[in-house]
Amino acid sequence: MKALFLVGVVVLVLGILSLFVAIPQREKHGVKVGGAELGIETKTSEKLPPIASGIMIVAGAGLMIAGRGKS
């Protein structure tokens, strides 16, 4: 049961962090002809939708409650 509690803590922390920290993404666009390559790389940072963060927080709390065990 302790493992389920620890998984719940990790999911809860990730859910809270996803509200504040953006996830970086890179995309590479270009053309490759023979040995030559011409392209551009774009970088963007996007946050998860708040509903996804909320689901992670609720799921983490639920796992923590389910995994707390009997003391």
Residue pairs with C-beta under 8 A, 6 or more apart in sequence:
1 67
1 68
1 69
2 67
2 69
3 67
4 63
4 66
4 67
5 63
5 64
5 67
5 68
5 69
6 67
7 63
7 67
8 59
8 60
8 61
8 62
8 63
8 64
8 65
8 66
8 67
9 60
9 64
10 60
11 56
11 59
11 60
11 63
12 56
12 57
12 60
12 61
12 63
12 64
13 60
14 56
14 60
15 53
15 54
15 55
15 56
15 57
15 59
15 60
16 53
16 57
18 47
18 48
18 52
18 53
18 56
19 47
19 48
19 50
19 53
20 47
21 47
22 45
22 46
22 47
23 45
23 46
23 47
23 48
24 43
24 44
24 45
25 43
25 44
25 45
25 46
26 41
26 42
26 43
27 41
27 42
27 44
28 39
28 40
28 41
28 42
29 39
29 40
29 41
29 42
30 37
30 38
30 39
30 40
31 37
31 38
31 39
32 38
32 39
